[in-house]
Amino acid sequence: MRVERYGTGARTFLCLHGWGSDHTVFAPLVAHVPADASLYGADLPGCGASTMPREWSADAIVEEVVETIHRLGAERVTLVGHCGGAVFGLLAARNAGGLIERIVALDPFAYLPRYFRLFTGEGFGRRAYDATFANALGRWMTNRALNAGRAQQTDLTASFGATDHEVARLYLQLFAAMNGVEEVRGLRTRVDLVYGAQTFGVVRKSVALLRGALPRSRAIELKGARHMPITEATAQLARVIFSPERAVEGEQLRLKKQVARAVGSGLKT
């Protein structure tokens, strides 16, 4: 796996991108890396500048992620995974020999929705995928539909202009074959389930499912963000990644103030 390093500090953070993307999706975070930290952006096997996996199986992908973690030479590593990358981060934590200090699962998918399963088949499935992601007009229409009713527009299909679409479909097939939260149930690693306040319903459901399956997990909502908090809520996300306790304390204080204002308003009436 190809890995790009940002920063020189001892605290180590390895970022795993989501479906149809590469390590450059984490670029907005680079300016927020503290002096005591190093942020590593990885290209998953078959993506970006990384070579194809040894075989197309979830186990083979996870094995390469674990090998990359060991290659960093750090005593402890925080994994940051976006979307499908969060899935591989959780799976890798089972096999990393205690090296994983924490996982930041960013807008994770605990299962592949039915409308994505449509794209995994041959014939109609391949044609549907090509019409949606493999041509500029299809991507424009898909992005327009996903942004309907939003004042702030985010290009959710931008990375698909340069992706290997056969690789993207193979990853969808891997996700479709997985056994959902049962793959990671009972994992003892500390997990922060981070999601955008305006994200997709499937992500909200996934966070709830993972929250119930992971005994050391907590859910953290990012204000104003949808499915791409890396660009939509960069500063908030950076605090969660690099200063998690301060970020959670700040969110708790905000909620307490909201409750106090609501109570005060009720007393006045």
C-alpha positions in Angstrom: 0.0 0.0 0.0 1.3 3.5 -0.9 1.4 5.8 2.1 2.0 9.6 2.2 3.3 11.2 5.4 2.4 14.6 6.7 4.1 15.9 9.9 7.0 14.5 12.0 5.5 14.0 15.4 5.5 10.8 17.4 1.7 10.5 17.7 0.7 8.4 14.7 -2.5 8.5 12.7 -3.2 6.3 9.6 -6.0 7.4 7.3 -8.0 4.9 5.2 -10.1 6.5 2.5 -13.6 5.4 1.4 -15.1 3.8 -1.6 -14.0 5.2 -5.0 -11.4 7.5 -3.5 -7.7 7.7 -2.5 -5.5 9.2 0.2 -5.9 12.8 -1.2 -9.4 13.0 0.3 -7.7 13.7 3.7 -5.7 16.7 2.3 -7.9 19.3 4.2 -6.7 17.8 7.5 -3.0 18.4 6.7 -3.0 22.0 7.9 -4.5 20.9 11.3 -1.8 18.2 12.1 -0.3 19.2 15.5 3.5 19.4 15.9 3.5 16.3 18.0 1.7 14.2 15.4 2.2 12.5 12.0 -0.7 11.9 9.6 -0.3 9.1 7.1 -2.7 8.9 4.2 -2.9 5.5 2.6 -4.2 4.3 -0.8 -6.1 1.1 -0.3 -5.0 -1.9 -2.5 -5.9 -1.2 -6.1 -6.6 2.5 -5.4 -4.5 5.6 -6.2 -0.8 4.6 -6.5 -1.2 1.3 -4.7 -0.8 -2.0 -6.5 -3.7 -4.5 -6.8 -4.4 -6.7 -3.8 -2.9 -10.2 -3.7 -6.5 -11.4 -4.1 -9.9 -9.8 -4.1 -11.1 -10.8 -0.7 -11.7 -8.7 2.5 -9.2 -10.8 4.4 -6.5 -10.0 1.8 -7.2 -6.2 2.0 -7.2 -6.3 5.8 -3.9 -8.2 5.8 -2.3 -5.4 3.7 -3.7 -2.8 6.1 -2.2 -4.6 9.1 1.2 -4.9 7.3 1.1 -1.2 6.6 0.4 -0.5 10.3 3.4 -2.5 11.4 5.5 -0.9 8.7 5.0 2.6 10.3 7.1 1.4 13.3 4.9 3.3 15.8 4.2 2.0 19.3 0.5 2.9 19.0 -1.6 4.0 16.0 -4.9 5.7 15.7 -6.8 4.6 12.6 -9.0 7.1 10.8 -11.3 5.5 8.3 -13.9 7.3 6.1 -17.0 5.4 4.8 -15.8 2.0 3.6 -12.3 2.7 5.0 -13.8 2.7 8.5 -14.9 -0.9 7.8 -11.4 -2.0 7.0 -10.0 -0.1 10.0 -12.4 -2.0 12.3 -11.5 -5.3 10.7 -7.7 -4.5 10.9 -7.9 -3.7 14.6 -8.8 -7.4 15.3 -5.5 -8.5 13.8 -3.0 -5.7 14.6 -1.6 -7.2 17.8 -2.7 -4.4 20.2 -1.1 -1.6 18.1 -4.4 0.2 17.6 -4.9 2.8 20.3 -8.2 4.2 18.8 -10.3 4.1 15.7 -12.1 7.2 14.3 -14.9 5.7 12.1 -16.0 8.6 10.0 -19.5 8.4 8.5 -19.2 4.5 8.5 -21.4 2.1 6.5 -22.1 -1.0 8.7 -23.8 -2.7 5.7 -24.2 -2.2 2.0 -27.6 -0.6 1.2 -29.8 -2.3 -1.4 -29.4 0.5 -3.9 -25.6 -0.1 -3.9 -26.0 -3.8 -4.2 -27.7 -3.1 -7.5 -24.3 -2.0 -8.9 -22.5 -5.3 -8.0 -24.1 -7.5 -10.6 -23.3 -8.1 -14.2 -25.5 -7.0 -17.1 -28.0 -4.5 -15.8 -25.9 -3.9 -12.6 -22.8 -2.9 -14.6 -24.8 -0.7 -16.9 -26.5 1.0 -14.0 -23.1 1.6 -12.4 -21.6 3.1 -15.6 -24.6 5.4 -16.0 -24.3 6.6 -12.4 -20.5 6.9 -11.8 -18.5 6.2 -15.0 -19.5 9.2 -17.0 -19.4 12.9 -16.3 -23.2 13.5 -17.0 -24.2 10.6 -14.7 -21.9 11.9 -11.9 -23.3 15.4 -12.3 -26.9 14.2 -12.1 -26.1 11.9 -9.1 -24.4 14.7 -7.3 -27.3 17.1 -8.0 -29.8 14.6 -6.6 -27.7 14.0 -3.4 -27.4 17.7 -2.8 -31.1 18.5 -3.4 -32.4 21.0 -0.9 -29.0 21.9 0.5 -27.7 25.5 0.6 -24.1 24.2 0.9 -23.2 22.0 -2.1 -20.5 19.3 -1.8 -19.3 17.3 -4.8 -19.9 13.8 -3.5 -18.8 12.2 -6.8 -15.7 14.2 -7.6 -13.3 11.3 -6.9 -15.0 9.1 -9.5 -13.6 11.1 -12.3 -10.2 9.5 -11.8 -11.0 6.2 -10.2 -10.6 2.8 -11.7 -14.3 1.8 -12.0 -13.6 -1.9 -12.2 -11.8 -1.7 -8.8 -14.7 0.4 -7.4 -17.1 -2.4 -8.4 -14.9 -5.1 -6.9 -14.9 -3.2 -3.6 -18.7 -3.0 -3.7 -18.8 -6.7 -4.1 -16.5 -7.2 -1.1 -18.7 -5.0 1.0 -21.8 -6.9 -0.2 -20.3 -10.2 1.0 -19.5 -9.0 4.5 -21.6 -10.0 7.5 -22.3 -6.5 8.8 -21.6 -5.6 12.4 -21.2 -9.3 13.3 -17.7 -9.0 11.7 -16.5 -6.7 14.5 -19.0 -7.4 17.3 -17.2 -7.3 20.7 -14.1 -5.5 19.5 -12.4 -4.0 22.6 -10.6 -1.2 20.8 -11.8 2.3 21.6 -14.0 3.6 18.7 -15.3 7.1 18.0 -18.2 6.8 15.6 -18.2 10.3 14.0 -21.0 11.3 11.6 -22.3 14.5 9.9 -25.5 16.0 11.4 -27.1 15.9 8.0 -25.7 12.6 6.7 -27.5 9.8 5.0 -30.1 7.7 6.9 -28.0 4.5 6.3 -25.1 6.1 8.1 -27.2 7.0 11.1 -28.5 3.5 11.2 -25.0 2.1 10.9 -23.8 4.3 13.8 -26.6 2.9 15.9 -25.8 -0.7 15.0 -22.1 -0.3 15.6 -22.7 1.5 18.8 -24.6 -1.5 20.1 -21.9 -4.0 18.8 -18.8 -2.2 20.1 -18.5 -2.0 23.9 -16.0 0.9 23.9 -17.6 3.1 21.3 -19.2 6.5 21.5 -21.1 8.6 18.8 -20.0 12.1 17.9 -22.1 14.3 15.7 -20.4 17.1 13.5 -22.6 20.1 13.0 -23.3 21.3 9.5 -21.8 18.3 7.8 -23.2 15.6 5.6 -21.2 12.6 4.3 -18.0 14.5 3.7 -17.0 16.0 7.0 -13.4 16.1 5.9 -14.3 19.1 3.7 -17.6 20.1 5.3 -16.5 20.3 8.9 -12.7 20.2 8.8 -11.9 22.1 12.0 -14.5 20.1 14.0 -13.2 16.8 12.7 -9.6 17.8 13.4 -10.4 18.4 17.0 -12.1 15.0 17.2 -9.1 13.2 15.7 -6.2 15.1 17.4 -7.8 16.3 20.6 -10.8 14.0 21.2 -11.4 14.7 24.9 -11.5 18.5 24.3 -13.8 18.0 21.3 -16.3 15.8 23.3 -16.2 18.2 26.3 -17.0 21.1 23.9 -19.9 19.1 22.4 -21.3 18.3 25.9 -21.0 22.0 26.9 -22.9 23.0 23.8 -25.7 20.5 24.5 -25.9 21.7 28.1 -26.3 25.3 26.9 -29.0 24.2 24.5 -30.9 22.5 27.3 -30.5 25.5 29.6 -31.8 27.8 26.9 -34.8 25.5 26.2 -35.6 25.3 30.0 -35.2 29.0 30.3 -37.5 29.7 27.4 -40.1 27.3 28.9 -40.0 29.1 32.3 -40.6 32.4 30.6 -43.7 31.2 28.9 
